[in-house]
């Protein structure tokens, strides 16, 4: 089923493989893609995944997580148009979607303003006023319009991994205004802004979807029952999923965790290999109640079966086995790969053409995460000498 096309909204993805958004911190000082950025995306276009997500594009320079984060606003529109044009010149079939984001509390204090959706007890973190949150909603809407104008096939309205929109969803968000407290209030920003975006882009084939963390794994996090709870409770995530479909979004991209706080939930590794099964379960729970396409996560760890899952048969531990099994059984409609797309941007092309032995499999070494946390340019430190050299420089600087 990996090779089968799938309808998403009014568009068709040519296969079921998804390159998830992976921030690589290589924009210029304004937020434009550099030649390094363009080269990465040309390679991903050549790889031919059904959907290729352009990494989290900040809607504002004021609060951003990466010093050299790609941005989406008027100043970067022409360069983003060039990025899309070059990708589509290589591959006109894959859907190219832009993930748009505001970093909130995850913003870098050394180069931007750290803000929060709700009080944190930290004196140097600004708690956003109601009007400021309204304006952020307007900025998301403007960013969506730019994405359409520069030729993207759609957007991902980012609500995952601890960034601003994810903060608002949490039971820990006890704001006293219309954006906090009750579940109805905590989902209000998503509902209102998604409606604004749909109105602004008009009745067209432009896609709107959401990636959200089903369970964050922190006290008061999304997927817990209350501000002081941490035990997983599916009721609010499933209610949000229903709202995503009701509003008229075209897909849901399921993730979990917060990379800076609960990384093993986000990215299963040899320390917690069974985390992949949890990702499959979250995707299945949503798929059971929705008719729009569901993108699953957690697949990069699987490789060709060379992992720490406990099945005695390596073939039943592999990406190919679980991707086909989950698609066939209706656990999800598409399978997402993040770290694997850094290790081998041609992964989809190789898998779908039967060249499995040629795949550079992600070793889940965590080197790309070290680069990201260090505000360095990000790429695969195993297969790419350029990023291997950057990692050595980072390690030397940090005395590792």
C-alpha positions as CSV (number, residue, x, y, z in Angstrom):
1,X,0.0,0.0,0.0
2,X,3.0,2.3,0.4
3,X,3.0,3.0,-3.4
4,X,-0.8,3.7,-3.6
5,X,-1.9,7.3,-4.2
6,X,-4.3,8.9,-1.7
7,X,-6.7,11.8,-1.9
8,X,-6.2,14.6,0.6
9,X,-8.8,17.3,0.3
10,X,-9.0,18.1,-3.4
11,X,-5.4,17.0,-4.1
12,X,-3.8,13.6,-4.6
13,X,-0.6,12.5,-2.9
14,X,1.2,10.0,-5.2
15,X,2.2,7.6,-2.4
16,X,1.8,7.0,1.4
17,X,5.2,8.2,2.6
18,X,5.6,11.5,4.3
19,X,8.7,13.6,4.9
20,X,7.9,15.2,8.3
21,X,9.0,18.8,9.0
22,X,12.6,18.8,10.3
23,X,14.1,22.2,11.4
24,X,17.7,22.6,10.1
25,X,18.6,26.2,11.2
26,X,20.2,27.3,8.0
27,X,18.3,30.4,7.0
28,X,19.9,33.8,6.6
29,X,19.6,36.7,9.1
30,X,16.2,37.6,7.8
31,X,14.8,34.1,7.6
32,X,15.2,33.4,3.9
33,X,16.3,30.0,2.7
34,X,20.0,29.9,1.9
35,X,21.6,27.8,-0.8
36,X,22.1,25.2,1.9
37,X,18.4,25.2,2.5
38,X,17.5,25.0,-1.2
39,X,19.9,22.1,-1.8
40,X,18.2,20.2,1.1
41,X,14.8,20.6,-0.4
42,X,15.8,19.9,-3.9
43,X,17.1,16.6,-2.7
44,X,13.8,15.9,-0.8
45,X,11.9,16.7,-4.0
46,X,14.0,14.2,-5.8
47,X,13.2,11.6,-3.1
48,X,9.5,11.7,-4.1
49,X,7.6,11.2,-0.9
50,X,3.9,11.6,-1.2
51,X,4.0,14.7,1.1
52,X,7.0,16.8,1.7
53,X,6.7,19.1,4.6
54,X,8.8,22.3,4.6
55,X,10.1,22.6,8.2
56,X,8.6,24.8,10.9
57,X,8.5,28.3,9.4
58,X,8.3,31.0,12.1
59,X,5.5,33.5,11.6
60,X,7.5,36.1,13.5
61,X,11.2,37.0,14.0
62,X,10.3,38.4,17.5
63,X,9.9,35.0,19.1
64,X,11.5,32.0,17.5
65,X,13.2,28.8,18.6
66,X,16.2,28.9,16.2
67,X,18.6,31.7,15.6
68,X,18.6,30.9,11.9
69,X,15.1,29.6,11.6
70,X,13.3,29.9,8.2
71,X,10.5,32.5,8.3
72,X,7.3,33.1,6.5
73,X,6.3,36.8,6.2
74,X,6.4,39.4,3.5
75,X,10.2,39.8,3.6
76,X,10.8,36.1,2.9
77,X,7.9,35.5,0.4
78,X,10.0,35.8,-2.8
79,X,12.7,33.4,-1.5
80,X,10.0,30.9,-0.4
81,X,8.5,31.1,-3.9
82,X,11.9,30.2,-5.3
83,X,12.1,27.2,-3.0
84,X,8.7,25.9,-4.0
85,X,9.4,26.6,-7.7
86,X,12.7,24.7,-7.6
87,X,11.1,21.7,-5.8
88,X,8.2,21.5,-8.2
89,X,10.6,21.7,-11.2
90,X,12.2,18.5,-10.0
91,X,9.0,16.8,-8.9
92,X,5.5,18.1,-9.8
93,X,3.6,15.2,-8.2
94,X,4.6,15.3,-4.5
95,X,2.5,17.6,-2.3
96,X,4.6,20.3,-0.7
97,X,3.1,21.7,2.5
98,X,4.6,24.4,4.8
99,X,4.4,24.0,8.6
100,X,3.8,27.4,10.2
101,X,4.6,28.0,13.9
102,X,5.1,30.4,16.8
103,X,7.7,29.2,19.3
104,X,6.2,30.6,22.5
105,X,8.1,29.4,25.5
106,X,10.5,27.5,23.3
107,X,11.9,30.7,21.9
108,X,15.6,31.4,22.3
109,X,16.2,33.9,25.0
110,X,19.7,34.9,23.6
111,X,18.3,36.1,20.3
112,X,14.5,36.6,20.7
113,X,11.7,37.3,23.1
114,X,10.5,34.4,25.3
115,X,6.7,34.5,25.7
116,X,4.2,32.1,27.2
117,X,0.5,31.3,26.8
118,X,0.0,31.1,30.5
119,X,1.9,32.0,33.8
120,X,5.0,29.9,34.4
121,X,6.4,31.5,37.5
122,X,9.5,32.6,35.5
123,X,10.1,36.3,35.9
124,X,11.8,36.7,32.5
125,X,9.0,35.0,30.5
126,X,6.4,37.4,29.3
127,X,2.8,36.1,29.6
128,X,0.9,37.1,26.5
129,X,-2.2,39.4,26.9
130,X,-5.4,38.5,25.2
131,X,-4.9,41.1,22.4
132,X,-1.4,39.7,21.8
133,X,-2.8,36.2,21.3
134,X,-5.4,37.6,18.9
135,X,-2.6,39.2,16.9
136,X,-0.7,36.0,16.7
137,X,-3.8,34.4,15.2
138,X,-3.7,37.2,12.6
139,X,0.0,36.5,11.9
140,X,-0.8,32.8,11.3
141,X,-3.5,33.8,8.9
142,X,-1.2,36.1,7.0
143,X,1.4,33.3,6.9
144,X,-1.1,30.9,5.4
145,X,-2.0,33.3,2.7
146,X,1.7,33.8,1.8
147,X,2.1,30.0,1.7
148,X,-0.7,29.8,-0.9
149,X,0.7,32.7,-2.9
150,X,4.2,31.3,-3.2
151,X,2.8,28.0,-4.6
152,X,2.7,25.6,-1.6
153,X,-0.1,22.9,-1.8
154,X,-1.1,23.7,1.8
155,X,0.0,24.2,5.4
156,X,0.4,22.4,8.7
157,X,-0.9,24.6,11.5
158,X,1.6,23.4,14.2
159,X,0.1,22.4,17.5
160,X,2.8,19.9,18.7
161,X,6.1,19.6,20.5
162,X,5.6,22.3,23.2
163,X,5.4,25.3,21.0
164,X,2.9,28.2,21.5
165,X,-0.2,26.5,20.0
166,X,0.5,23.4,22.0
167,X,0.8,25.4,25.2
168,X,-2.7,26.7,24.8
169,X,-4.2,23.2,24.6
170,X,-2.9,22.0,28.0
171,X,-5.0,21.6,31.1
172,X,-2.1,23.6,32.7
173,X,-3.3,26.6,30.7
174,X,-5.3,28.2,33.5
175,X,-5.6,31.6,31.9
176,X,-8.6,33.6,33.1
177,X,-9.6,34.9,29.7
178,X,-11.3,33.3,26.8
179,X,-8.1,31.3,25.9
180,X,-7.7,29.4,29.1
181,X,-9.3,27.2,31.7
182,X,-12.0,25.1,30.2
183,X,-11.4,22.8,27.3
184,X,-13.7,25.0,25.2
185,X,-11.5,28.0,25.9
186,X,-8.2,26.1,25.4
187,X,-9.2,25.1,21.9
188,X,-10.6,28.4,21.0
189,X,-7.4,29.8,19.5
190,X,-7.2,26.8,17.1
191,X,-10.8,27.0,16.2
192,X,-10.9,30.7,15.6
193,X,-7.6,30.9,13.7
194,X,-8.3,27.8,11.5
195,X,-11.6,29.5,10.5
196,X,-9.8,32.7,9.7
197,X,-7.3,30.8,7.6
198,X,-10.0,29.0,5.7
199,X,-11.7,32.2,5.0
200,X,-8.5,34.0,3.9
201,X,-7.3,31.3,1.5
202,X,-10.8,31.0,0.0
203,X,-12.6,28.0,-1.4
204,X,-9.7,26.3,-3.2
205,X,-7.7,23.1,-3.2
206,X,-5.2,24.6,-0.8
207,X,-4.8,22.2,2.1
208,X,-5.1,22.9,5.8
209,X,-4.1,20.3,8.4
210,X,-2.8,20.1,12.0
211,X,0.0,18.2,13.7
212,X,-0.5,17.9,17.4
213,X,1.0,16.0,20.3
214,X,-1.5,13.4,21.4
215,X,0.2,13.0,24.8
216,X,2.9,15.4,26.1
217,X,4.1,13.4,29.1
218,X,4.3,16.3,31.6
219,X,2.1,17.3,34.5
220,X,-0.8,19.3,33.2
221,X,0.2,18.5,29.6
222,X,-2.1,17.8,26.7
223,X,-3.4,14.3,27.0
224,X,-3.7,14.5,30.8
225,X,-7.0,14.9,32.6
226,X,-6.2,18.1,34.6
227,X,-3.6,20.8,35.5
228,X,-2.1,18.5,38.2
229,X,-2.5,15.2,36.3
230,X,0.0,13.3,34.2
231,X,-1.7,9.9,33.6
232,X,-2.6,9.6,29.9
233,X,-6.3,10.4,29.2
234,X,-7.5,10.3,25.6
235,X,-10.7,12.3,26.0
236,X,-9.4,15.7,25.1
237,X,-7.0,14.7,22.2
238,X,-9.9,12.7,20.6
239,X,-12.3,15.7,21.1
240,X,-9.7,17.9,19.4
241,X,-9.4,15.5,16.5
242,X,-13.1,15.6,16.0
243,X,-13.0,19.4,16.0
244,X,-10.2,19.4,13.4
245,X,-12.4,17.4,11.1
246,X,-15.6,19.4,11.9
247,X,-13.9,22.7,11.1
248,X,-13.0,21.3,7.7
249,X,-9.3,20.5,7.9
250,X,-8.0,18.1,5.3
251,X,-5.7,15.8,7.5
252,X,-4.3,15.2,10.9
253,X,-0.6,14.6,11.5
254,X,-0.2,12.7,14.8
255,X,2.8,13.1,17.1
256,X,3.5,13.1,20.8
257,X,5.8,14.6,23.4
258,X,8.0,17.6,23.7
259,X,11.5,17.2,22.2
260,X,13.2,19.4,24.8
261,X,11.4,17.7,27.8
262,X,10.2,14.3,26.9
263,X,12.3,13.3,23.9
264,X,11.8,9.6,24.2
265,X,8.1,10.0,23.6
266,X,8.7,12.1,20.5
267,X,11.6,10.0,19.1
268,X,11.7,6.3,20.1
269,X,15.2,5.0,20.5
270,X,17.0,2.0,21.9
271,X,16.3,3.4,25.4
272,X,12.6,3.1,24.8
273,X,11.9,1.2,21.6
274,X,8.4,0.3,22.5
275,X,7.6,4.0,22.0
276,X,6.9,3.2,18.4
277,X,3.9,1.0,19.5
278,X,2.5,4.0,21.4
279,X,2.7,6.1,18.3
280,X,0.8,3.4,16.4
281,X,-1.8,3.3,19.1
282,X,-2.4,7.0,19.1
283,X,-2.8,7.1,15.3
284,X,-5.2,4.2,15.4
285,X,-7.3,5.8,18.2
286,X,-7.8,8.9,16.0
287,X,-8.3,7.0,12.8
288,X,-11.2,5.1,14.3
289,X,-13.2,8.2,14.8
290,X,-12.3,10.3,11.7
291,X,-12.8,10.1,7.9
292,X,-10.0,12.6,7.0
293,X,-6.5,11.1,6.3
294,X,-4.3,10.4,9.4
295,X,-0.5,10.6,9.2
296,X,1.3,8.4,11.7
297,X,4.7,8.9,13.3
298,X,7.4,6.9,14.9
299,X,8.7,5.0,11.9
300,X,12.3,6.2,11.7
301,X,13.4,4.0,14.5
302,X,12.4,0.8,12.7
303,X,15.0,0.7,9.9
304,X,15.3,-2.7,8.2
305,X,14.5,-4.5,11.5
306,X,17.9,-3.8,13.1
307,X,16.4,-2.3,16.3
308,X,15.6,-3.3,19.9
309,X,12.0,-4.3,19.5
310,X,11.4,-7.7,21.0
311,X,9.9,-9.7,18.1
312,X,12.3,-12.6,17.2
313,X,11.7,-12.1,13.5
314,X,13.7,-9.1,12.2
315,X,11.3,-8.7,9.3
316,X,8.5,-8.1,11.7
317,X,10.5,-5.3,13.3
318,X,11.1,-3.4,10.1
319,X,9.8,-0.2,8.6
320,X,8.4,-2.1,5.6
321,X,6.5,-4.6,7.8
322,X,4.9,-2.0,10.1
323,X,4.2,0.6,7.4
324,X,2.3,-1.9,5.3
325,X,0.6,-3.6,8.3
326,X,-0.6,-0.3,9.7
327,X,-1.8,1.0,6.3
328,X,-3.6,-2.3,5.5
329,X,-5.3,-2.5,9.0
330,X,-6.4,1.2,8.9
331,X,-4.2,2.3,11.8
332,X,-3.2,5.3,9.6
333,X,-3.4,6.5,6.0
334,X,0.2,7.7,5.6
335,X,3.4,7.0,7.4
336,X,5.7,9.8,8.5
337,X,9.5,9.9,8.7
338,X,11.5,12.7,10.3
339,X,15.1,11.7,11.2
340,X,15.1,9.2,8.3
341,X,14.5,12.0,5.8
342,X,17.7,13.6,7.1
343,X,19.7,10.3,6.9
344,X,18.4,9.6,3.4
345,X,16.3,12.2,1.5
346,X,15.9,9.7,-1.3
347,X,14.3,7.1,1.1
348,X,10.9,7.1,-0.5
349,X,12.3,6.7,-4.0
350,X,14.5,3.8,-3.0
351,X,11.8,2.0,-1.0
352,X,9.1,2.3,-3.7
353,X,11.5,1.2,-6.5
354,X,12.6,-1.9,-4.5
355,X,16.1,-0.6,-3.9
356,X,15.9,-1.3,-0.2
357,X,19.5,-2.4,0.1
358,X,20.6,1.1,-1.0
359,X,18.8,3.0,1.9
360,X,21.0,4.9,4.3
361,X,19.0,4.0,7.5
362,X,18.8,6.5,10.4
363,X,20.8,5.0,13.3
364,X,18.9,7.2,15.8
365,X,22.2,8.3,17.2
366,X,20.8,11.7,18.3
367,X,23.5,13.7,16.5
368,X,21.0,15.8,14.6
369,X,19.3,16.7,17.9
370,X,22.6,17.8,19.4
371,X,23.1,20.2,16.5
372,X,19.6,21.5,16.8
373,X,20.0,22.2,20.6
374,X,23.3,23.9,19.9
375,X,21.8,26.3,17.4
376,X,24.0,24.8,14.6
377,X,23.0,23.9,11.1
378,X,21.3,20.5,11.2
379,X,21.7,17.4,9.1
380,X,22.8,13.8,9.3
381,X,26.1,13.4,11.1
382,X,26.5,9.8,10.0
383,X,26.1,10.0,6.2
384,X,27.0,13.6,5.5
385,X,30.6,14.8,6.1
386,X,29.5,18.4,6.2
387,X,27.3,17.9,9.3
388,X,29.8,15.4,10.8
389,X,32.3,18.2,10.8
390,X,29.9,20.6,12.4
391,X,29.1,18.1,15.1
392,X,32.8,17.7,15.9
393,X,33.2,21.5,16.2
394,X,30.1,21.7,18.5
395,X,31.5,18.9,20.7
396,X,34.9,20.5,20.9
397,X,33.3,23.8,21.9
398,X,31.3,22.1,24.6
399,X,34.2,19.9,25.8
400,X,32.4,16.7,24.9
